[in-house]
Amino acid sequence: MSKKTWISAETLLAHDDERNPNGAVVPPIFQNSLFTFENWDAIDAAFDNRLESFIYSRGKNPTVKLVEQKLAALSGGEKAQLFPSGMGAISAAVMHCVKSGDHVIAIKNLYGPASNFLTSYLKPKFNIEVTFVEGKKLSDFETAIQPNTSLIYLESPSSAVFSLQDITAVCQLAKSKGIKTIIDNTWASPLYQKPLAMGVDLEIHSCSKYIGGHSDVVAGVVIGKAEVIDSISLKEYEWIGAKMAPFEAWLLLRSLRTLSVRMKQHQENALALAEFLEHHPKIEILRYPGAKSFDQKELAKRQMTGLTGLMSFRIKSDDLDKVKAFVNGLSLFQIGVSWGGHESLIYAPAISYLKELSPEQFAGLGISLGDMRISVGLENKEDLISDLGIALEMV
Ligand SMILES: *Cc1c(COP(=O)(O)O)cnc(C)c1O
């Protein structure tokens, strides 16, 4: 029987292809560690086809597989492997691509723990060298390539400053030199940026952000060609053994049904807040690909079909008391790390940096006490603007 393949993302997300047991409108959670077989030949056949068989839940699980299929289809990839965190996905994908003695090129404003994994773990333990580049120009990558470069690691838009890399151009360069490419696509979500179609080998998301969207799941995913994902599934996923829990996968399936409507609202709210912040006399800089002053607008239009709700800005004050009064003066924005959920959040990078760095090192980062990151949630945008407005009066 031939099946219609849905081409629109909205339908793909809202619709389940398989009919569930007993006609249940929502699939059950397969909360079991192992699967049993009717006889010797049945389990024997399952081992012959390990990648598609349900044998033991450290490998494949039906609930987890449903989400993987959906995320692969959404991103235009052949296969996906879920992980119990975004960092699980990142470390597995990187380890898959490199071996001892290799060289990696990564962008400077990489997600912190990913950067630490490269420099404080892979480098000392496995002699893997890393060069960080700003990544706004193709020549940043060209000049960094060495004979032993095996991986270019991208994040576009990048953490904290939201600068972009020209994904198509970097992938063309990488392919011509036999270098693999990974992109952390968490900011744009699988709806608004399709890096696999631009030539990226592996696309990664922290599903703890927009894909989960309800701030109740920590998870990650790697998406790419079947051959590569199968190898990651059999090696980095099964052997390191940090397996995806069926309940968390089931929550992600719940979340995916509303991903497209949530993202539309995050975008609408964020654009309204960006407009407000950009014109506010107490705001010095707004860093957001939707900001009027954003310097890579054309590239953003070319490679993303939408914008999301994470941005940062600088308050015109270096007075810690005033900056604290602003943060404490907010009532809708809650103070916390992470982002991408239904709730609006604020975080000041200075809080953690000042613990790790000397005042001189802190100054060298180009970060100010007044730098704030906000994740714009799904509340009413006028309410959010008025919350920010009231708190800014305290500055
Ligand atoms: C949060 C985040 C991650 C890590 O995801 P976890 O699920 O928290 O492990 C990776 N990349 C980016 C850009 C993130 O914001």
The ligand as an SDF file (V2000), in Angstrom:
LIG
                    3D

 15 15  0  0  0  0  0  0  0  0999 V2000
   21.4320   24.4370   25.5080 C   0  0  0  0  0  0  0  0  0  0  0  0
   22.2980   24.3520   24.3230 C   0  0  0  0  0  0  0  0  0  0  0  0
   23.0240   23.1870   24.0420 C   0  0  0  0  0  0  0  0  0  0  0  0
   23.1140   22.0140   24.9960 C   0  0  0  0  0  0  0  0  0  0  0  0
   21.9160   21.3600   25.1510 O   0  0  0  0  0  0  0  0  0  0  0  0
   21.5470   20.5210   26.4860 P   0  0  0  0  0  0  0  0  0  0  0  0
   20.2750   19.8570   26.0760 O   0  0  0  0  0  0  0  0  0  0  0  0
   21.3980   21.5220   27.5720 O   0  0  0  0  0  0  0  0  0  0  0  0
   22.6530   19.5720   26.7320 O   0  0  0  0  0  0  0  0  0  0  0  0
   23.7460   23.1300   22.8620 C   0  0  0  0  0  0  0  0  0  0  0  0
   23.7700   24.1650   22.0240 N   0  0  0  0  0  0  0  0  0  0  0  0
   23.0990   25.3120   22.2580 C   0  0  0  0  0  0  0  0  0  0  0  0
   23.1790   26.4150   21.2730 C   0  0  0  0  0  0  0  0  0  0  0  0
   22.3500   25.4390   23.4230 C   0  0  0  0  0  0  0  0  0  0  0  0
   21.7340   26.5900   23.6830 O   0  0  0  0  0  0  0  0  0  0  0  0
  1  2  1  0
  2  3  1  0
  2 14  2  0
  3  4  1  0
  3 10  2  0
  4  5  1  0
  5  6  1  0
  6  7  2  0
  6  8  1  0
  6  9  1  0
 10 11  1  0
 11 12  2  0
 12 13  1  0
 12 14  1  0
 14 15  1  0
M  END
$$$$
